[in-house]
């Protein structure tokens, strides 16, 4: 089963969508952390947004 998943993940459109979703989730977490003054949530949101940025299609290595 890893073969089809690996081929699916290799396409730039899929990676761009997943990266976009992860960055949006991180941004929402960061805004929620600022609004509620929960600094741990703010830090987690920044980390998640950074991970989403690193998932982008420019990171494809063959």
C-alpha positions in Angstrom: 0.0 0.0 0.0 2.9 2.5 0.4 3.3 2.7 -3.4 0.0 4.5 -4.2 0.4 6.8 -1.2 3.9 7.6 -2.1 2.9 8.4 -5.7 -0.1 10.5 -4.4 2.1 12.5 -2.1 4.6 13.2 -4.8 2.3 15.4 -6.8 2.9 19.1 -6.2 -0.8 20.0 -6.2 -1.5 17.6 -3.3 1.5 18.8 -1.3 0.5 22.5 -1.9 -3.0 21.8 -0.6 -1.9 19.9 2.5 0.7 22.6 3.2 -1.9 25.3 2.9 -4.3 23.5 5.3 -1.5 23.0 7.8 -0.4 26.7 7.7 -4.0 27.8 8.1 -4.4 25.6 11.1 -1.2 27.0 12.6 -2.4 30.5 12.0 -5.7 29.9 13.7 -3.9 28.4 16.6 -1.6 31.4 16.9 -4.5 33.9 16.7 -6.4 31.9 19.3 -3.3 31.9 21.5 -3.0 35.7 21.2 -6.6 36.3 21.9 -6.8 34.0 24.9 -3.3 34.9 26.2 -2.3 31.2 26.2 1.3 31.5 25.2 1.7 27.7 24.7 -1.0 27.8 22.1 0.7 30.7 20.4 4.1 28.8 20.3 2.4 25.6 19.0 0.6 27.6 16.3 3.9 29.1 15.1 5.6 25.7 15.1 2.7 24.2 13.1 2.7 27.0 10.6 6.5 26.5 10.2 5.9 22.8 9.6 3.3 23.6 7.0 5.7 25.9 5.2 8.2 23.1 5.0 5.7 20.7 3.5 5.3 22.8 0.3 6.0 21.4 -3.1 9.5 23.0 -3.3 10.6 20.4 -0.8 10.1 17.5 -3.2 13.4 15.5 -3.5 13.8 12.7 -6.0 
